[in-house]
Protein backbone atom coordinates (compact mmCIF):
# COMPACT_ATOMS: atom_id res chain seq x y z
CA UNK A 1 0.00 0.00 0.00
CA UNK A 2 1.37 3.43 -0.91
CA UNK A 3 2.46 5.81 1.86
CA UNK A 4 -0.15 8.37 2.76
CA UNK A 5 0.91 12.05 2.87
CA UNK A 6 1.42 13.48 6.34
CA UNK A 7 0.84 17.06 5.22
CA UNK A 8 -2.31 18.09 3.40
CA UNK A 9 -1.65 20.43 0.44
CA UNK A 10 -3.33 23.45 2.04
CA UNK A 11 -2.10 27.06 2.20
CA UNK A 12 -2.22 26.91 6.02
CA UNK A 13 0.39 24.14 6.00
CA UNK A 14 2.91 26.14 3.99
CA UNK A 15 4.61 27.95 6.96
CA UNK A 16 5.11 24.82 9.13
CA UNK A 17 6.36 22.91 6.09
CA UNK A 18 8.85 25.67 5.27
CA UNK A 19 10.05 25.80 8.89
CA UNK A 20 10.54 22.03 9.12
CA UNK A 21 12.23 21.91 5.73
CA UNK A 22 14.80 24.61 6.50
CA UNK A 23 15.47 23.05 9.93
CA UNK A 24 16.27 19.65 8.43
CA UNK A 25 18.35 21.22 5.68
CA UNK A 26 20.47 23.03 8.28
CA UNK A 27 20.97 19.75 10.15
CA UNK A 28 22.39 18.03 7.09
CA UNK A 29 26.19 17.91 7.01
CA UNK A 30 26.44 17.53 3.23
CA UNK A 31 24.55 20.71 2.34
CA UNK A 32 26.73 23.16 0.42
CA UNK A 33 24.87 26.30 1.44
CA UNK A 34 22.74 26.38 4.57
CA UNK A 35 19.22 27.77 3.99
CA UNK A 36 18.49 31.24 5.32
CA UNK A 37 15.47 32.79 7.00
CA UNK A 38 14.59 34.26 3.62
CA UNK A 39 14.00 30.76 2.24
CA UNK A 40 11.58 30.09 5.10
CA UNK A 41 9.62 33.08 3.84
CA UNK A 42 10.03 32.34 0.12
CA UNK A 43 8.41 28.90 0.24
CA UNK A 44 5.03 30.12 1.62
CA UNK A 45 5.10 33.07 -0.80
CA UNK A 46 5.64 30.76 -3.79
CA UNK A 47 2.91 28.40 -2.63
CA UNK A 48 0.56 31.33 -2.05
CA UNK A 49 1.04 32.60 -5.60
CA UNK A 50 0.37 29.11 -7.01
CA UNK A 51 -2.76 28.80 -4.91
CA UNK A 52 -4.18 32.08 -6.20
CA UNK A 53 -3.24 31.17 -9.79
CA UNK A 54 -4.57 27.59 -9.80
CA UNK A 55 -7.19 27.73 -7.05
CA UNK A 56 -5.59 24.79 -5.25
CA UNK A 57 -2.29 23.30 -4.14
CA UNK A 58 -0.83 19.83 -4.65
CA UNK A 59 1.95 17.91 -2.95
CA UNK A 60 4.02 18.52 -6.08
CA UNK A 61 3.65 22.25 -5.47
CA UNK A 62 5.12 21.83 -1.97
CA UNK A 63 7.93 19.71 -3.38
CA UNK A 64 8.67 22.21 -6.16
CA UNK A 65 8.66 25.15 -3.75
CA UNK A 66 11.27 23.47 -1.59
CA UNK A 67 13.49 22.50 -4.52
CA UNK A 68 13.25 25.73 -6.52
CA UNK A 69 14.15 27.94 -3.55
CA UNK A 70 17.23 25.85 -2.74
CA UNK A 71 20.78 26.51 -3.93
CA UNK A 72 21.16 24.41 -7.16
CA UNK A 73 23.94 22.07 -5.94
CA UNK A 74 21.73 21.16 -2.96
CA UNK A 75 18.47 20.61 -4.84
CA UNK A 76 18.82 16.82 -4.87
CA UNK A 77 19.10 16.85 -1.07
CA UNK A 78 16.21 19.31 -0.88
CA UNK A 79 13.96 16.97 -2.86
CA UNK A 80 14.86 14.07 -0.58
CA UNK A 81 14.13 16.04 2.60
CA UNK A 82 10.91 17.53 1.22
CA UNK A 83 9.66 14.05 0.31
CA UNK A 84 10.51 12.80 3.81
CA UNK A 85 8.50 15.63 5.37
CA UNK A 86 5.53 15.24 3.06
CA UNK A 87 5.36 11.48 3.57
CA UNK A 88 6.26 11.57 7.27
CA UNK A 89 9.41 9.51 6.88
CA UNK A 90 11.83 9.60 9.82
CA UNK A 91 15.32 8.14 9.98
CA UNK A 92 15.60 5.94 13.04
CA UNK A 93 18.46 3.85 14.46
CA UNK A 94 17.38 0.23 14.67
CA UNK A 95 18.40 -2.17 17.49
CA UNK A 96 19.89 -5.62 16.66
CA UNK A 97 16.53 -7.21 17.47
CA UNK A 98 14.84 -4.84 15.05
CA UNK A 99 17.46 -5.66 12.43
CA UNK A 100 16.56 -9.38 12.77
CA UNK A 101 12.92 -8.50 12.23
CA UNK A 102 13.88 -6.59 9.11
CA UNK A 103 15.84 -9.59 7.79
CA UNK A 104 12.91 -11.92 8.44
CA UNK A 105 10.52 -9.47 6.81
CA UNK A 106 12.85 -9.30 3.82
CA UNK A 107 12.77 -13.08 3.52
CA UNK A 108 8.99 -13.03 3.66
CA UNK A 109 8.90 -10.28 1.04
CA UNK A 110 11.31 -12.25 -1.15
CA UNK A 111 9.08 -15.32 -0.94
CA UNK A 112 6.05 -13.20 -1.76
CA UNK A 113 7.90 -11.66 -4.68
CA UNK A 114 8.82 -15.10 -5.96
CA UNK A 115 5.17 -16.10 -5.87
CA UNK A 116 4.19 -12.97 -7.78
CA UNK A 117 6.87 -13.60 -10.39
CA UNK A 118 5.69 -17.18 -10.76
CA UNK A 119 2.14 -15.96 -11.26
CA UNK A 120 3.32 -13.49 -13.91
CA UNK A 121 5.14 -16.26 -15.76
CA UNK A 122 2.04 -18.44 -15.71
CA UNK A 123 -0.05 -15.58 -17.06
CA UNK A 124 2.49 -14.91 -19.82
CA UNK A 125 2.43 -18.56 -20.85
CA UNK A 126 -1.35 -18.47 -20.84
CA UNK A 127 -1.30 -15.31 -22.97
CA UNK A 128 0.91 -17.06 -25.50
CA UNK A 129 -1.51 -19.98 -25.70
CA UNK A 130 -4.48 -17.63 -26.03
CA UNK A 131 -2.70 -15.65 -28.74
CA UNK A 132 -1.81 -18.85 -30.57
CA UNK A 133 -5.41 -20.03 -30.42
CA UNK A 134 -6.58 -16.61 -31.60
CA UNK A 135 -4.20 -16.63 -34.57
CA UNK A 136 -5.23 -20.16 -35.51
CA UNK A 137 -8.87 -19.12 -35.39
CA UNK A 138 -8.07 -16.10 -37.57
CA UNK A 139 -6.32 -18.32 -40.09
CA UNK A 140 -9.26 -20.72 -40.21
CA UNK A 141 -11.62 -17.80 -40.81
CA UNK A 142 -9.40 -16.42 -43.58
CA UNK A 143 -9.46 -19.77 -45.37
CA UNK A 144 -13.25 -19.86 -45.17
CA UNK A 145 -13.46 -16.24 -46.35
CA UNK A 146 -11.39 -17.02 -49.42
CA UNK A 147 -13.61 -19.97 -50.27
CA UNK A 148 -16.78 -17.89 -50.31
CA UNK A 149 -18.28 -17.46 -53.74
CA UNK A 150 -19.09 -13.81 -53.06
CA UNK A 151 -15.67 -12.14 -52.88
CA UNK A 152 -16.99 -8.62 -52.27
CA UNK A 153 -16.29 -8.54 -48.53
CA UNK A 154 -12.83 -10.05 -48.92
CA UNK A 155 -11.92 -7.66 -51.73
CA UNK A 156 -13.24 -4.61 -49.87
CA UNK A 157 -11.44 -5.48 -46.65
CA UNK A 158 -8.16 -6.10 -48.47
CA UNK A 159 -7.93 -2.35 -49.16
CA UNK A 160 -7.46 -1.83 -45.42
CA UNK A 161 -6.22 -5.14 -43.99
CA UNK A 162 -3.72 -7.63 -45.34
CA UNK A 163 -4.28 -11.36 -45.00
CA UNK A 164 -1.61 -11.36 -42.31
CA UNK A 165 -3.42 -8.68 -40.31
CA UNK A 166 -6.69 -10.58 -40.51
CA UNK A 167 -4.91 -13.63 -39.09
CA UNK A 168 -2.83 -11.87 -36.42
CA UNK A 169 -5.79 -9.85 -35.17
CA UNK A 170 -7.68 -13.08 -34.73
CA UNK A 171 -10.69 -11.95 -36.75
CA UNK A 172 -13.18 -14.80 -36.86
CA UNK A 173 -16.42 -13.45 -38.34
CA UNK A 174 -17.73 -11.26 -41.14
CA UNK A 175 -19.12 -8.80 -38.63
CA UNK A 176 -15.76 -8.47 -36.90
CA UNK A 177 -14.01 -8.04 -40.24
CA UNK A 178 -16.45 -5.34 -41.32
CA UNK A 179 -16.03 -3.50 -38.04
CA UNK A 180 -12.23 -3.59 -38.18
CA UNK A 181 -11.96 -2.63 -41.86
CA UNK A 182 -14.56 0.12 -41.43
CA UNK A 183 -12.51 1.68 -38.65
CA UNK A 184 -9.51 1.79 -40.97
CA UNK A 185 -11.59 3.27 -43.79
CA UNK A 186 -13.08 6.00 -41.62
CA UNK A 187 -9.59 6.92 -40.49
CA UNK A 188 -9.09 8.20 -44.05
CA UNK A 189 -11.89 10.78 -43.90
CA UNK A 190 -10.87 13.81 -45.94
CA UNK A 191 -8.84 11.69 -48.36
CA UNK A 192 -11.29 8.99 -49.40
CA UNK A 193 -11.21 7.65 -52.92
CA UNK A 194 -14.26 6.66 -54.93
CA UNK A 195 -13.31 3.04 -54.28
CA UNK A 196 -13.31 3.71 -50.54
CA UNK A 197 -16.88 4.94 -50.77
CA UNK A 198 -17.96 1.89 -52.73
CA UNK A 199 -16.20 -0.30 -50.19
CA UNK A 200 -18.15 1.41 -47.41
CA UNK A 201 -21.32 -0.10 -48.85
CA UNK A 202 -19.91 -3.59 -48.50
CA UNK A 203 -18.49 -2.85 -45.04
CA UNK A 204 -21.82 -1.42 -43.82
CA UNK A 205 -20.40 2.00 -42.97
CA UNK A 206 -21.83 4.07 -45.84
CA UNK A 207 -24.01 6.03 -43.42
CA UNK A 208 -20.92 7.09 -41.48
CA UNK A 209 -19.21 8.18 -44.71
CA UNK A 210 -22.27 10.29 -45.49
CA UNK A 211 -21.44 12.15 -42.28
CA UNK A 212 -17.79 12.68 -43.22
CA UNK A 213 -16.44 16.12 -42.27
CA UNK A 214 -15.42 16.55 -45.92
CA UNK A 215 -18.23 18.07 -48.02
CA UNK A 216 -17.19 16.31 -51.24
CA UNK A 217 -17.27 12.93 -49.52
CA UNK A 218 -20.61 13.71 -47.91
CA UNK A 219 -22.30 14.51 -51.21
CA UNK A 220 -20.70 11.68 -53.18
CA UNK A 221 -21.57 9.13 -50.48
CA UNK A 222 -25.13 10.48 -50.30
CA UNK A 223 -25.38 10.02 -54.05
CA UNK A 224 -24.21 6.43 -53.67
CA UNK A 225 -26.83 5.89 -50.97
CA UNK A 226 -29.50 7.26 -53.29
CA UNK A 227 -30.48 10.38 -51.33
CA UNK A 228 -32.96 12.71 -53.03
CA UNK A 229 -31.33 16.01 -52.06
CA UNK A 230 -27.94 15.44 -53.69
CA UNK A 231 -28.47 17.97 -56.48
CA UNK A 232 -29.48 20.71 -54.04
CA UNK A 233 -26.53 19.97 -51.76
CA UNK A 234 -24.20 20.02 -54.75
CA UNK A 235 -25.61 23.33 -55.94
CA UNK A 236 -25.07 24.90 -52.52
CA UNK A 237 -21.51 23.57 -52.36
CA UNK A 238 -20.72 24.74 -55.88
CA UNK A 239 -21.72 28.29 -55.03
CA UNK A 240 -19.36 28.50 -52.08
CA UNK A 241 -16.48 26.16 -53.04
CA UNK A 242 -16.09 25.12 -56.66
CA UNK A 243 -12.92 23.11 -56.03
CA UNK A 244 -14.59 20.83 -53.48
CA UNK A 245 -17.67 20.60 -55.69
CA UNK A 246 -15.46 19.47 -58.58
CA UNK A 247 -14.06 16.73 -56.39
CA UNK A 248 -17.57 15.62 -55.41
CA UNK A 249 -18.58 15.51 -59.07
CA UNK A 250 -15.49 13.44 -59.91
CA UNK A 251 -16.39 10.89 -57.23
CA UNK A 252 -19.95 10.63 -58.49
CA UNK A 253 -18.80 10.24 -62.09
CA UNK A 254 -16.28 7.55 -61.12
CA UNK A 255 -18.90 5.64 -59.14
CA UNK A 256 -21.55 6.05 -61.85
CA UNK A 257 -24.21 7.25 -59.43
CA UNK A 258 -25.63 9.92 -61.77
CA UNK A 259 -27.85 9.65 -64.80
CA UNK A 260 -26.51 11.35 -67.96
CA UNK A 261 -28.96 14.22 -67.47
CA UNK A 262 -27.99 14.66 -63.82
CA UNK A 263 -24.31 14.63 -64.64
CA UNK A 264 -24.76 17.20 -67.39
CA UNK A 265 -26.81 19.47 -65.12
CA UNK A 266 -24.35 19.31 -62.23
CA UNK A 267 -21.39 19.87 -64.54
CA UNK A 268 -23.05 22.89 -66.11
CA UNK A 269 -23.90 24.30 -62.70
CA UNK A 270 -20.29 23.92 -61.62
CA UNK A 271 -18.93 25.55 -64.78
CA UNK A 272 -21.31 28.47 -64.36
CA UNK A 273 -20.01 29.00 -60.83
CA UNK A 274 -16.34 29.14 -61.85
CA UNK A 275 -15.17 32.70 -61.18
CA UNK A 276 -11.68 32.78 -62.64
CA UNK A 277 -8.75 30.88 -64.11
CA UNK A 278 -7.70 29.60 -60.70
CA UNK A 279 -11.02 27.83 -60.21
CA UNK A 280 -10.97 26.64 -63.82
CA UNK A 281 -7.58 25.04 -63.11
CA UNK A 282 -8.98 23.26 -60.04
CA UNK A 283 -11.89 22.04 -62.17
CA UNK A 284 -9.45 20.67 -64.74
CA UNK A 285 -7.31 19.00 -62.08
CA UNK A 286 -10.26 17.19 -60.51
CA UNK A 287 -12.19 16.24 -63.64
CA UNK A 288 -9.42 15.88 -66.21
CA UNK A 289 -11.10 18.16 -68.72
CA UNK A 290 -11.13 21.85 -69.56
CA UNK A 291 -14.32 23.78 -68.78
CA UNK A 292 -16.30 24.90 -71.81
CA UNK A 293 -15.89 28.56 -70.85
CA UNK A 294 -12.10 28.45 -70.54
CA UNK A 295 -11.71 31.24 -73.12
CA UNK A 296 -13.57 33.62 -70.84
CA UNK A 297 -11.25 32.86 -67.93
CA UNK A 298 -8.19 33.28 -70.15
CA UNK A 299 -9.45 36.67 -71.26
CA UNK A 300 -10.12 37.79 -67.68
CA UNK A 301 -6.77 36.58 -66.31
CA UNK A 302 -4.59 39.63 -67.22
CA UNK A 303 -6.73 41.88 -65.05
CA UNK A 304 -6.87 39.47 -62.10
CA UNK A 305 -3.55 37.64 -61.85
CA UNK A 306 0.14 38.19 -62.21
CA UNK A 307 1.62 36.46 -65.23
CA UNK A 308 3.43 34.02 -62.93
CA UNK A 309 0.21 32.98 -61.20
CA UNK A 310 -1.63 32.62 -64.49
CA UNK A 311 1.25 30.50 -65.81
CA UNK A 312 0.94 28.19 -62.79
CA UNK A 313 -2.76 27.74 -63.50
CA UNK A 314 -1.94 27.02 -67.14
CA UNK A 315 0.63 24.44 -66.03
CA UNK A 316 -1.94 22.72 -63.81
CA UNK A 317 -4.42 22.60 -66.68
CA UNK A 318 -1.85 21.15 -69.06
CA UNK A 319 -0.75 18.50 -66.57
CA UNK A 320 -4.35 17.48 -65.93
CA UNK A 321 -5.80 17.65 -69.43
CA UNK A 322 -2.94 17.97 -71.92
CA UNK A 323 -4.34 21.30 -73.12
CA UNK A 324 -1.77 24.11 -73.32
CA UNK A 325 -3.29 27.57 -72.91
CA UNK A 326 -0.06 29.48 -72.29
CA UNK A 327 0.19 31.07 -75.74
CA UNK A 328 -3.42 32.22 -75.47
CA UNK A 329 -2.66 33.74 -72.08
CA UNK A 330 0.36 35.65 -73.39
CA UNK A 331 -1.74 36.92 -76.27
CA UNK A 332 -4.28 38.34 -73.82
CA UNK A 333 -1.62 39.93 -71.63
CA UNK A 334 -0.17 41.53 -74.76
CA UNK A 335 -3.52 42.78 -76.05
CA UNK A 336 -4.53 44.16 -72.66
CA UNK A 337 -1.12 45.57 -71.77
CA UNK A 338 -2.19 49.19 -72.12
CA UNK A 339 -5.48 48.65 -70.31
CA UNK A 340 -4.18 47.35 -66.99
CA UNK A 341 -2.33 44.13 -67.73
CA UNK A 342 0.98 46.01 -67.51
CA UNK A 343 0.51 46.00 -63.72
CA UNK A 344 0.68 42.20 -63.72
CA UNK A 345 3.72 41.71 -65.97
CA UNK A 346 7.43 42.35 -65.57
CA UNK A 347 10.63 41.17 -67.23
CA UNK A 348 11.39 38.58 -64.56
CA UNK A 349 8.02 36.89 -65.09
CA UNK A 350 8.49 37.00 -68.83
CA UNK A 351 11.90 35.36 -68.50
CA UNK A 352 10.42 32.60 -66.34
CA UNK A 353 7.65 31.98 -68.87
CA UNK A 354 9.47 32.44 -72.16
CA UNK A 355 7.72 31.09 -75.26
CA UNK A 356 8.30 30.95 -78.98
CA UNK A 357 5.46 33.34 -79.68
CA UNK A 358 5.02 36.82 -81.07
CA UNK A 359 3.03 37.81 -77.99
CA UNK A 360 5.95 37.01 -75.72
CA UNK A 361 8.35 39.01 -77.88
CA UNK A 362 5.94 41.91 -77.94
CA UNK A 363 5.58 41.86 -74.15
CA UNK A 364 9.36 41.87 -73.66
CA UNK A 365 9.65 44.88 -75.95
CA UNK A 366 6.79 46.69 -74.22
CA UNK A 367 8.24 46.07 -70.78
CA UNK A 368 11.64 47.39 -71.82
CA UNK A 369 10.03 50.50 -73.26
CA UNK A 370 7.95 50.93 -70.10
CA UNK A 371 11.11 50.91 -68.00
CA UNK A 372 12.69 53.50 -70.30
CA UNK A 373 9.61 55.71 -70.10
CA UNK A 374 9.46 55.55 -66.32
CA UNK A 375 13.14 56.41 -65.93
CA UNK A 376 12.52 60.13 -66.49
CA UNK A 377 10.37 60.29 -63.37
CA UNK A 378 13.27 59.06 -61.23
CA UNK A 379 15.76 61.28 -59.44
CA UNK A 380 18.59 59.66 -61.41
CA UNK A 381 17.26 58.16 -64.68
CA UNK A 382 20.62 56.72 -65.68
CA UNK A 383 21.15 54.95 -62.35
CA UNK A 384 17.60 53.59 -62.49
CA UNK A 385 18.25 52.07 -65.92
CA UNK A 386 21.60 50.68 -64.82
CA UNK A 387 19.86 48.98 -61.91
CA UNK A 388 17.15 47.57 -64.20
CA UNK A 389 19.85 46.25 -66.53
CA UNK A 390 21.70 44.58 -63.64
CA UNK A 391 18.50 42.92 -62.43
CA UNK A 392 17.31 41.60 -65.78
CA UNK A 393 20.40 40.87 -67.87
CA UNK A 394 21.22 37.61 -65.95
CA UNK A 395 17.86 36.10 -66.95
CA UNK A 396 19.10 35.67 -70.51
CA UNK A 397 21.11 32.55 -69.73
CA UNK A 398 17.97 30.70 -68.60
CA UNK A 399 15.95 31.38 -71.74
CA UNK A 400 15.03 28.23 -73.69
CA UNK A 401 16.00 29.22 -77.24
CA UNK A 402 18.36 31.39 -79.24
CA UNK A 403 15.40 33.28 -80.65
CA UNK A 404 14.23 34.19 -77.15
CA UNK A 405 17.76 35.18 -76.14
CA UNK A 406 18.01 37.39 -79.20
CA UNK A 407 14.79 39.19 -78.26
CA UNK A 408 15.97 39.54 -74.66
CA UNK A 409 19.32 40.93 -75.74
CA UNK A 410 17.51 43.49 -77.86
CA UNK A 411 15.52 44.66 -74.83
CA UNK A 412 18.63 44.82 -72.64
CA UNK A 413 20.38 46.84 -75.34
CA UNK A 414 17.60 49.39 -75.05
CA UNK A 415 18.19 49.70 -71.32
CA UNK A 416 21.96 50.01 -71.73
CA UNK A 417 21.64 52.65 -74.43
CA UNK A 418 19.09 54.53 -72.36
CA UNK A 419 21.39 54.54 -69.34
CA UNK A 420 24.18 56.00 -71.49
CA UNK A 421 21.97 58.63 -73.10
CA UNK A 422 20.69 59.81 -69.73
CA UNK A 423 24.09 60.04 -68.05
CA UNK A 424 24.34 63.61 -66.68
CA UNK A 425 28.14 63.96 -66.83
CA UNK A 426 31.09 62.54 -68.73
CA UNK A 427 32.33 60.87 -65.57
CA UNK A 428 28.96 59.25 -65.02
CA UNK A 429 28.92 58.26 -68.69
CA UNK A 430 32.22 56.41 -68.36
CA UNK A 431 30.97 54.60 -65.25
CA UNK A 432 27.77 53.63 -67.05
CA UNK A 433 29.63 52.24 -70.05
CA UNK A 434 31.88 50.18 -67.76
CA UNK A 435 28.89 48.95 -65.77
CA UNK A 436 26.97 47.86 -68.87
CA UNK A 437 30.06 46.25 -70.40
CA UNK A 438 30.70 44.18 -67.27
CA UNK A 439 27.17 42.87 -67.63
CA UNK A 440 27.92 41.87 -71.20
CA UNK A 441 25.80 44.63 -72.70
CA UNK A 442 28.07 47.06 -74.55
CA UNK A 443 26.19 50.27 -75.41
CA UNK A 444 25.73 50.84 -79.13
CA UNK A 445 27.71 53.50 -80.98
CA UNK A 446 24.50 55.34 -81.67
CA UNK A 447 23.94 55.79 -77.94
N, C-alpha and C positions, 0 to 999 in steps of 0.2 A: 504494500500500500504506500502511496506517495506521501512524503512529509507534508503536513499541513502548515501553512504560514502562521507565524507567531505574532505578526504585526499586520493589522488590517490596513489596506491602502487608502487611508483617510487623511485629509489635511491636518487633522488634530494630532496625528501620530508622527508628523514630519519633525517637529523639534526634538522629541525624545529619541527618535531614530538618529538624527544628526548628532546628538550628544553622545549616544552610545557608540556610534561609528567612529567619531573623532577620538574618543577615549581608547577604544581598542587599537586604532591606528597608532596612537602615541605609545601604546604598550609594546608594539611590535619592534623587535630589535633590527629587523632587516629593511625597515622603511628608510628610504633615502632622505626624504624631507618630511619632518613631522608636521601634521596638519595644524593650522592656526585657528584662532577663535573666528576669524572671518569665514573659514570653511563651514563652521557650525551654523553660521548665519546664511551662507550661500545655498546650502542644501534645501532648507525650508522655502527660501525665496524661489528657487528653481521649480520646486514642486508646486508652489502656489501658482506660478505662471502657467504651468501645464494644466493645473486644475481649472483655471479660468478659461483656458483655451479649449480644452477637451470636455469639460464638464464632469470629469472623473479622473481618478488616479488608479494606476495599476502597480503591481509589485515591480514590474520592469521599470516604471518611472522612478521608484525609490532606488533601484539598483543603478540606473543611469545617472541619477543625481549624485550618488556617492562616487561613481567612477569618473564622471566628467569634471567634478570639482577637485579631483586629486591630481597631484603632480604626475605627469605622464609615466615616468619610470616606475611609479608605485601603483599604477592603475590595476595591474594584475592582482596585487595584494588587496587593493581596495575592493575589487569584485568578490574576492574570497571572503573577506570580513563582512561585507554587506550581505552576502548570501547566508552566512552564519547567523547574522542578526535576524534577517527576515524569516529564516526557517527555525530559529531557536536552537541552533547547534552550539554546544559547549564542549570545549576540549577538557577532558578529565583524565587524571592519572589512574590507571586501573591497577588493582591489587593482583598478586599471583593467582588467587582463587578466581578473580574475575577473568583473568587471562585464560584460565582453563575452560571457563564457561564459553568464552569467545571461540576457543579452538573447537569445543564440542559443537557449538552452534554452526561453525564453519563446515564441520563434517556433515552435519544434518543438511545444511544448505547445499553442499556438494552432492549429496545423495539425491536431494530433491531436484537439483539441476540435471543430474544424470537421467532421472525419470522423465523430466520435461524434454530433454534431448532425444530420448528414446521414443517418446510420443511423437515428436516432430518427424523423426525418421520414418515411423510407421505411416504418418499422414502423407509424407512425400511419396512413399512407395504406393500408397493407395491412390494418390493423385496420378501417378504414372499409369497405373492400371486403368483408372477411369478415363484418362486421356487416350490410352490405347484403344479402349472399347469405343470411345467416341469417334476416333478416327476410322476405326473399322466400320462403324455404323455409317459414317459419312461416305466411305468408299462404296459400301453396298448400295446406298441411295444413289450415288453417282452412276453406278452401273445400270440401275433400274431406270434412271432418268434418260440415259443414252438410248435405252431400248425402246422408249416410248415412241409411238408412231408420230405423234404430234410433237415436233421439235421446237415449237415456238417459245416455250418457257426456257428450255435449255439455251437456245440461241440468244434470247433476250438477256438472260442472266450472265452469259459469257462476256457481255460488254462491260461488266462490272466485277465479276468474280472469275478467277481461273478455276480449272478443275481441281488444282491443288488446294486452293482456298476453300472450295466447297468441302473437300475431304477434311482438311485440317480444322476447319471450324465445326466439324461434326454435324453438318446440316443433314437432316434425315427426312424432311417432308417438303412438299411443294409450297406449303404456306410459309415455312421457315425460310425457304429459298427466296420466295417473293419478298418477304419482309427484309431480309438482309440485302438483297440486290436493290430494292427500292430505296433503302437508306443511302446506299452508295450513289444512286442516281440523283436523289434529291440534294446530295452534297454538291452537285454541279449546277445548282440553280444560278442563273445569270450567264451560263455558258453551255446551255443544253443544245444539242443538235436535233435535227428533225428525227433522226433515228432514236434518240433518247425519248422523245415524246411518244413515238410509236411503241417503243419498249414499255413505256409507262402503262399503256393499255394492257399489255400482257401481264405486267407485274402488279396490276390492280392499284396503281397510285396515280392514275390520270387526274383524279379530282385534286390531289395535292399539287400537281403540276399546274393545274388551272389557277391555283392560288400562289403561283411563283411570284416573288417580288419583282421579276422582270416583266415589263408590259408586253414585250414581243412574245415571250413564252406563254403568258396568260392567254393572249388572243389566239395564238396558234393552237394551244392545247384545247381551248374552248371550241375552236373550229373542229378539231378532231373528235371532240365529245359530241358535237352536233348541236351546240347551243344556237338559239335563234337570234341572239343580239350581237353576233360577231361583227356584222357589217357596221353597226352603229358604233361599237367599241373601236373598230379600226378607223372609222371616220374621225372620231374624237382624238385618237392617238395621232393620226396623220396631221391634224391641224396644229398640234403642239410639238410633235417630234417626228419629222419625216424619216430620219435615219432609223429609229427604232421601228417605225411602221414598215419601212422597207424590209427590215429583218423579219418582221412578222409575216409579211407577204411571201418572202422567200420560203419560210418554213411551210406555209400553207400550200404553196406551189409544189414544193418537194414531196409533201405528204399526200397531195392530190385530194385535199378536202374541199376544194371549191369547184363549182360548175364553171364551164367556160364563160358564161355571162357574169357570174360573180367575180371571177378573176379579172375580167376585163373592166368591170365597174370599179373594183378596188384599185386596180393599177391606174386607171384614169384619175381617180380621186387623189391618189398619191402624187401623180405627176402634176396635177393642178395645184397642189399645195407646196411644190418645190419653189423656194424663194430665190435661189441663186445657184451659182456654179458649184459652190461648196456642197450644197444639198444634192445637186445633180450627181456629183462625184460619189457621194455616199449611196445614192440610189444605184449607180452603176456597180459599185463594189459589192453591194448585197445581192443584186439581181442579175448581174452579168450582162446587162444590156444598157444601151444609152437611152435616156428618156426622149420621147418624140419631140419635145420642145427644147432640145439642147441648143439650137441656134439662138434662141432668145437669151439663154443664160450666158452664152459666149458673147453676145452683143452687149449685155449688161455688165460683164466682168470688168472692163477698163475703168468704170466709174465706181466700182465697189472694192476691188482688190488690187494689191500690188501685183506687179508682173510675176514676182517670185511665188506668191501664194497661188495665183491663177495657174502657173506652170505646175505646181504640186497637184492641183486638182486635175489638170490635164494628164499628168503622169498616172494618177490613180485610175482615171477612166481608161487609159490605154492598157494598163496592167490588168484591168478587170474585164475589158471588152475587146481589146485589140484596136479600138478606134482612136486615131491620133487627131486631136483637135488643136494642136499647138500652133500650126500655121494659121488657122482661122483666128485664133486668139491674137497672134501678133498683128494680123491684118486689122483687127478691130482696134487694138491699141494704137496702131499707126493712123487709122482713119479718125480716131477720136482724140488724137494727141492735142490738138489745139482747143478742144472743148472739155478739158479736165483730165484726160488720161495722162497728161504730162506729169501730174502729181504722183502718179503711181508707177513711174518708170525712171530708171537711172542707168548709167553705163554699167555699173556692177551687175545689176540684174540682167541686162542685155548680154553681158559676157557669160553669165552663168547659163543663159538659155539661148545660146547662139544657134541659128538655123540657116540653112541654105535657102533663104527666101528674100524676096525684094522688100517685104515689110520689115524684116529685121534690119536690113541695110539702111532702109529709110529711117528707122527709129534711131539707129546709131548716129546717123548724120544729123538728125533733128536734135538729139541730146547734146552733141558736140556744139551745135550752133546755139542751143539754149544756154550752155555754160559760157560761151563767148559773149552772148548778149547780156547775161547777168553780171559779167565782170565789171562793167562800167559803173555799177551801183556799189561796188566795193571800195574801201578806202585805198587799197592798192591793187588795181586790176591785174597788173603783171604778176604779183605774188599769188593772187588767187588762181590764176591760170597755171602757174608753175605747180601749185599744190594739187590742182585737179589733174595735171599731167602725171605727177608722181603717184597719185592714187590709182589712176586707171591704166597707165602704160603696162604695168606688170600682168594685167589680165590677158594680154595678147598671147602669151605662151600657152594658155589653157584652151584657146579656141580650137574647134575641131577640124578646120579646113584652111587651106591656103587662101581661098577666096574670102573667108571670114576675116582672116588675119590682115588681108590686104585692105578690106573695108575699115578695120579697126585702126590700122596704121594711118589711113587717110584722115580719120577723125582726130587721132593724136597729133598729126601734123598740123591740123587746124589750131589745136590748143598751143602747141609750141610756137607757131608763127604768131599767134595772138599775144602770147606772153612777151615775145620779142618786140612786136609793134607797140605794145603799151608800156615798155620800159621807160621810165621818166628821165633817166640819165645814162650817159655812156658807161659809167661804172656798173650801173644796174643791168645794162644791156649785156655787158661782158659776162656778168654773173649768170644771167638768164641763159645765155648761149651755152655756157659750161654746164649748167644744171640740166638743160634739155639734152645735151650731148651725152652726159653720163647716163641718162635714161635710155639712150639709143635713139633719140629723136632729134636729129640735127635740123635746126630751122632752115627753111628754104632760102635761097638767095633773094627771092622776091621780098620776103619778110625783112 
